[in-house]
Amino acid sequence: MLLNPVAYFAGYIERETGIIYEGNNDYQLKMRLEEICRTENISSIDELAKLFQSSNVSLSLKQKLLDTSTNNETLFFRDPKCFTSLEKFLVDLLVYVDLPEIRVWSAASSTGQEALSVAMILDDLFAKGKIPNFSILATDISDKAIKKSKSGLYTEFETSRGLSPERKAKYFTKEGDQWKVNSLLHSKIKFSYNNLIRSSVYDTFHIILLRNVLIYQKVEMKKMVIENLSKQLENQGALVLGAGETLVGINDNLHVELVDGVSFYKKNIMVKKNIA
Ligand SMILES: C[S@@+](CC[C@H](N)C(=O)[O-])C[C@H]1O[C@@H](n2cnc3c(N)ncnc32)[C@H](O)[C@@H]1O
């Protein structure tokens, strides 16, 4: 019998995801583990820990643990200023740099609302001829969240959070008691599993959104993730964090450009293109 099976899982989750459960969060983790035991017919957290320590633990149970130990809270146009500033940042960037395509990565996309919000902004700019074509990659460590993103289905409540009636009417249609994203917009986004601390994404991007995920990580993990992601920024591209998040004490190599109070972390200071 393990002395403290909850502490065993806190260590396991930290190694697998970087997320730290400590202090008051222990109780939250215990509740989540009890929930897994109930749904999986496992008698106790201790039994669950034994299973994880044996070679018999299934991939689906491991994934279930990751799904339940992550906080997937999100909404459409979360921190709306971020999206208006993103629009300005991209339009300004195109004054200086010719881009055949804009590539965006929502690197902890949860159930897809962040990537869809960007897609709506870019779709509008594209229709107005202000930007070239675009593609979005949306990844998350939670398989359950990625499955939901791929379905493109959102509840009445989810579509009431952050989505204007105009955008809802333009991009969603009612399907049963849910709302389905229009397939053209949905097809601009590729959704897939990715763990940021063992990332298997190697492409480069003009915008990387890393919002509301590092808050749950240890400083060393934040440093490693930012260091890796900064290598995946295109020359004039930028990394965007959540409102209230900062790279102070995490990374000194990226330069901040403020757009209406929102920080865009860039590898390079802007070099103007030659307008002859
Ligand atoms: C609070 S949500 C934020 C979603 C969205 N970025 C937003 O701001 O609304 C945090 C997400 O980070 C994901 N996450 C946590 N650790 C991760 C890791 N190591 N790799 C990839 N995603 C991770 C969680 O599964 C969760 O969906």
The ligand as an SDF file (V2000), in Angstrom:
LIG
                    3D

 27 29  0  0  0  0  0  0  0  0999 V2000
   -7.4460   26.6910  -19.1790 C   0  0  0  0  0  0  0  0  0  0  0  0
   -7.2550   25.8910  -20.7350 S   0  0  0  0  0  0  0  0  0  0  0  0
   -6.8830   27.2530  -21.7810 C   0  0  0  0  0  0  0  0  0  0  0  0
   -7.5250   27.1260  -23.1440 C   0  0  0  0  0  0  0  0  0  0  0  0
   -7.3140   28.3430  -24.0630 C   0  0  0  0  0  0  0  0  0  0  0  0
   -5.9290   28.5210  -24.4010 N   0  0  0  0  0  0  0  0  0  0  0  0
   -7.8660   29.5900  -23.4250 C   0  0  0  0  0  0  0  0  0  0  0  0
   -7.0880   30.4590  -23.0210 O   0  0  0  0  0  0  0  0  0  0  0  0
   -9.0880   29.7090  -23.3170 O   0  0  0  0  0  0  0  0  0  0  0  0
   -5.6420   25.1150  -20.5320 C   0  0  0  0  0  0  0  0  0  0  0  0
   -5.4310   23.9700  -21.5070 C   0  0  0  0  0  0  0  0  0  0  0  0
   -4.0480   23.5950  -21.4680 O   0  0  0  0  0  0  0  0  0  0  0  0
   -3.9780   22.1930  -21.6920 C   0  0  0  0  0  0  0  0  0  0  0  0
   -2.6730   21.6930  -21.2170 N   0  0  0  0  0  0  0  0  0  0  0  0
   -2.2090   21.5720  -19.9580 C   0  0  0  0  0  0  0  0  0  0  0  0
   -0.9660   21.0590  -19.9430 N   0  0  0  0  0  0  0  0  0  0  0  0
   -0.6220   20.8480  -21.2420 C   0  0  0  0  0  0  0  0  0  0  0  0
    0.5360   20.3170  -21.8890 C   0  0  0  0  0  0  0  0  0  0  0  0
    1.5950   19.8850  -21.1930 N   0  0  0  0  0  0  0  0  0  0  0  0
    0.5360   20.2410  -23.2330 N   0  0  0  0  0  0  0  0  0  0  0  0
   -0.5410   20.6800  -23.9630 C   0  0  0  0  0  0  0  0  0  0  0  0
   -1.6620   21.1630  -23.4050 N   0  0  0  0  0  0  0  0  0  0  0  0
   -1.7110   21.2590  -22.0550 C   0  0  0  0  0  0  0  0  0  0  0  0
   -5.1680   21.6460  -20.9090 C   0  0  0  0  0  0  0  0  0  0  0  0
   -5.5510   20.3730  -21.3460 O   0  0  0  0  0  0  0  0  0  0  0  0
   -6.2250   22.7200  -21.1590 C   0  0  0  0  0  0  0  0  0  0  0  0
   -7.0840   22.3810  -22.2210 O   0  0  0  0  0  0  0  0  0  0  0  0
  1  2  1  0
  2  3  1  0
  2 10  1  0
  3  4  1  0
  4  5  1  0
  5  6  1  0
  5  7  1  0
  7  8  2  0
  7  9  1  0
 10 11  1  0
 11 12  1  0
 11 26  1  0
 12 13  1  0
 13 14  1  0
 13 24  1  0
 14 15  1  0
 14 23  1  0
 15 16  2  0
 16 17  1  0
 17 18  1  0
 17 23  2  0
 18 19  1  0
 18 20  2  0
 20 21  1  0
 21 22  2  0
 22 23  1  0
 24 25  1  0
 24 26  1  0
 26 27  1  0
M  CHG  2   2   1   9  -1
M  END
$$$$
